[in-house]
Amino acid sequence: MPDDIEPISPAQARAILYAAIRERLGDQWDDPERGWIMVTGHDYMARLNRGSKNLDFYVDLLGKVTVEESELSGAQGVGRMMVWMLLGLSLAIALLIVRIAAGG
């Protein structure tokens, strides 16, 4: 690596990453009413999701930000379906237990 190129630190990358997120989505991007959820991330990367849209923010070692927008992956869709099924099953089991406990 040439001597004149200095990689940024993780703290600098994190600051650049959150500045890019705020620039793209606004200062209140993490407000639950806006609907953006950080699915995963670290100092150099973050994946945000809202509905069926993913936004991936990447910061390279020189501080350049790349943003990629995509739809839900198949695995995310299957995962959501499984969570809803488990939630429904849990609710059904809870109602069954209440009915049994009530004696009827």
N, C-alpha and C positions, 0 to 999 in steps of 0.2 A: 504494500500500500504506500503510495507517495506520502512524503513527509508533510505536505501542505493540506492533506485531508484529515480532518479530525472527526471521528464519529461522535454523535451526541450521546449524552448520558441517558439512562432510563428516566430520570426525573424530567429532563428536558423533553424527551419523547412523550411522556405522559401529559405535560403541559401543552405541547403542540397538538396532541391527539384530542384533548378536551376542548381546546380552542377551535379546532376544525369541526368538532361535533356541534358546538354552540353556534358557529358560523352557519352551518348547514341547517340546523334544526331549531335554533333560537336558544335563548338563555334558560328557558323552562323545559328543555327537552326531556328531562327525567321526571317531570310532573306526571303522576299517574293518570291525570285526566287527558294528557296529550297522547298517551298510549304507547310511547316508546319504552321498550324494556331492553336493558343490556343483558344479552344472553350469555356472552362470554367476552373475555378481554384480558389484556395485560398492558404493560407500559407501551408497547409498540403496536397494539391492535385492539379493536373493539368491534363486536357484532351486535347491532341493535335490531330489534324486531318490533313491528307493529302490524297486526293483522296478518296479511299474507306477504308482507314486504320485509326483506332483510337489507340493511345497510352495513357494509363492512368498511371500516376505516383502518388504514394501514399507514404507519410512519416508518420510513426507511432509516438507515443509520446516519443519513445526512440531514434528516429532518423534513424530507419531502412527503406530503400526504397524498395518498391515493384513496378514492372512495369508489366502492363497487356496489351497485344496487342489483338485487336479484329477488326472485319469487321464492316462496318456501320450497325447500328440498323435499323429496319423497320421504326421507327419514323424519323430517320435522312434521309432516302431515300425518304420518303413521303414529308418531309419538303423541301428537295432540289427540288423535282418535282414541288411542289407548288410555290416555288420561281421562277423557270424558267417559269412556266405558268403565274404568275403575271407580270414578266418582259415582256413576249411576249404580254400579254394583254395591258400593259401600252404603249408599243411601238405602237401597233395597234391603240390605242385611240389617241396617240400623232399624228400619221400620219393622222388619220381621221380629227382631229382638224385643222391641217395644210392645208389639202385639202379643208375643209369648209372655212377657213379663206382666202385662195387663190381664192375663188369664183368658185370652180369647182367641 
